[in-house]
């Protein structure tokens, strides 16, 4: 499948240079440490879900949009446009690439964050599931919308303006789901997880239906 070839190409470039990945990991670790020393111990458990998602949110804004930006910097975007590859395959390839980065960031940052805040997580698998689903929806939104602003001189300012309103339901639902996972509320977590899953599927379908117009314009 062409999408996997595009993802493989981007991952090969990233693992060779490690520029984006190293920057994302460094930023996530520094932010987590700053949060851990600035939040009182008594408030750690209450504020940790919001701060954890805030870390992933800013790291994602920093790194996920690079999937298309690299094509502009290396002047290969026009080559993708005229190649015999469906725009949907290009989008899915970029999503897969960002998902791999997302999983790597989670594997490194999540245990460190839990350790820094000394969190007593009642249900670790549900917490990992909540963060992963939230990041999955976030990756889909960033990957599909970043193509709209990559040629703009103000893309660093425009991208958050476009993304934050769209991803707001994922932000609130993920924070709630993480909070339920930490407390061990298995019944209460089903609703936010269902919302995240449904919203992610809806955004993926919309992205596949509209990406061709944004990509070929």
C-alpha positions in Angstrom: 0.0 0.0 0.0 1.3 3.4 -1.0 0.5 4.9 2.4 2.9 2.6 4.2 5.6 3.5 1.6 5.2 7.2 2.4 5.2 6.5 6.1 8.3 4.3 5.7 10.1 7.0 3.7 9.3 9.7 6.4 10.4 7.4 9.2 13.6 6.5 7.5 14.4 10.2 7.1 13.4 10.9 10.7 15.4 8.1 12.2 18.4 9.2 10.2 18.3 12.9 11.3 16.3 12.5 14.6 15.7 16.2 14.6 11.9 16.2 15.2 11.9 13.2 17.5 14.7 14.5 19.7 13.1 17.9 19.9 9.7 16.5 20.9 11.2 14.2 23.6 13.4 17.0 25.0 10.4 19.4 25.1 8.2 16.9 26.7 10.7 16.0 29.5 11.5 19.6 30.3 7.8 20.5 30.4 7.0 17.6 32.7 9.8 18.5 35.1 8.8 22.1 35.2 5.2 21.1 36.0 6.3 18.6 38.7 8.3 21.2 40.6 5.7 24.0 40.3 2.6 22.0 41.4 2.1 21.3 45.1 2.0 17.7 46.1 -1.5 18.1 47.5 -2.8 19.1 44.0 -0.7 16.7 42.0 -3.3 14.0 41.5 -6.1 16.5 40.7 -4.1 18.5 38.1 -1.9 15.7 36.6 -4.4 14.6 33.9 -4.7 18.2 32.6 -1.0 18.8 32.7 -0.2 15.4 31.1 -2.5 16.1 28.2 -1.0 19.7 28.0 2.4 18.1 27.5 1.2 15.9 24.7 -0.7 18.8 23.2 2.2 21.1 22.8 4.6 18.4 21.8 2.1 17.4 19.1 1.8 20.9 17.9 5.6 21.1 17.7 6.2 17.8 15.9 3.2 16.4 14.1 2.8 19.3 11.6 6.4 18.6 10.5 5.2 15.7 8.4 4.0 18.0 5.6 6.4 20.9 6.5 9.4 18.7 5.6 7.9 18.2 2.1 7.9 22.0 1.7 11.4 22.4 3.0 12.8 19.7 0.7 10.7 20.9 -2.2 9.1 17.5 -2.6 5.5 18.5 -2.1 4.9 19.2 -5.8 6.4 15.8 -6.6 3.8 14.1 -4.3 1.1 16.1 -6.0 2.0 14.9 -9.5 2.9 11.4 -8.5 0.4 8.5 -9.2 -0.4 8.3 -5.5 -3.9 9.0 -4.3 -4.1 12.0 -2.0 -5.8 9.8 0.6 -2.8 7.5 0.6 -0.6 10.5 1.3 -2.8 11.6 4.2 -2.9 8.1 5.7 0.9 7.7 5.3 1.5 11.0 7.2 -1.0 9.8 9.9 0.9 6.5 10.3 4.2 8.4 10.5 2.9 10.7 13.2 1.3 7.7 15.0 4.7 6.0 15.3 6.2 9.2 16.7 3.3 9.5 19.1 3.8 5.9 20.4 7.5 6.5 20.9 6.8 9.7 22.8 4.2 8.0 25.0 6.6 5.1 25.9 9.3 7.5 27.0 7.3 10.4 28.6 4.3 8.6 30.3 6.3 6.6 32.9 8.5 9.6 33.6 5.5 11.8 34.1 3.8 9.3 36.4 7.0 9.0 38.4 7.6 12.7 38.7 4.1 13.3 40.0 4.2 10.1 42.1 0.8 9.1 40.8 -1.0 6.1 42.2 -2.8 5.0 39.1 -5.6 2.5 39.9 -5.9 1.2 36.3 -2.7 1.8 34.2 -4.0 0.0 31.1 -7.1 2.3 30.9 -4.8 5.3 31.4 -2.6 4.2 28.5 -5.7 3.6 26.4 -7.2 7.0 27.2 -3.9 8.8 26.3 -3.4 6.8 23.2 -7.0 7.3 21.9 -6.8 11.0 22.6 -3.4 11.3 20.9 -4.8 9.3 17.9 -7.6 11.8 17.4 -5.2 14.7 17.8 -2.8 13.2 15.2 -5.7 12.8 12.7 -6.7 16.4 13.2 -3.2 17.9 12.9 -2.2 15.7 10.0 -5.3 16.7 8.0 -5.3 20.4 8.8 -1.6 21.2 8.6 -1.7 20.9 4.8 -3.9 24.0 4.8 -1.3 26.3 6.3 2.1 24.9 5.3 2.7 27.5 2.6 1.7 30.4 4.7 4.4 32.6 6.2 2.4 32.7 9.5 1.8 28.9 9.7 3.1 28.7 13.3 0.3 31.1 14.3 -2.4 29.8 12.0 -2.1 26.2 12.9 -3.1 26.5 16.6 -6.0 28.8 15.6 -7.3 26.1 13.3 -6.6 23.1 15.4 -7.6 24.0 19.0 -11.3 24.6 18.3 -11.5 21.3 16.3 -9.6 19.2 18.9 -11.3 20.7 22.0 -13.8 17.8 22.4 -10.8 15.4 22.4 -8.9 17.5 25.0 -11.8 17.6 27.5 -12.7 13.9 27.0 -9.2 12.7 27.3 -8.6 14.7 30.5 -11.8 13.2 32.0 -10.9 9.7 30.8 -7.4 9.9 32.3 -8.8 11.2 35.6 -11.3 8.2 35.7 -8.4 5.8 35.0 -6.3 7.2 37.8 -9.2 6.8 40.2 -10.2 3.4 38.8 -13.7 4.4 37.7 -14.3 1.8 35.0 -17.9 2.6 34.6 -17.5 6.3 34.3 -14.6 6.1 31.7 -16.7 4.5 29.0 -18.5 7.7 28.0 -15.4 9.8 27.4 -13.7 6.9 25.6 -16.7 6.5 23.4 -16.7 10.2 22.6 -13.0 10.2 21.7 -13.4 7.1 19.5 -16.5 8.5 17.7 -15.0 11.9 17.2 -11.7 10.4 15.8 -13.6 8.2 13.4 -15.7 11.2 12.2 -12.6 13.4 11.7 -10.8 10.7 9.8 -13.7 10.2 7.4 -14.0 14.0 6.9 -10.3 14.3 6.3 -10.3 11.5 3.7 -13.3 13.1 1.9 -11.8 16.6 1.9 -8.1 16.1 1.8 -7.8 15.8 -2.0 -9.2 19.4 -2.5 -6.7 20.9 0.0 -3.8 18.8 -1.2 -4.2 19.5 -5.0 -5.0 23.2 -4.6 
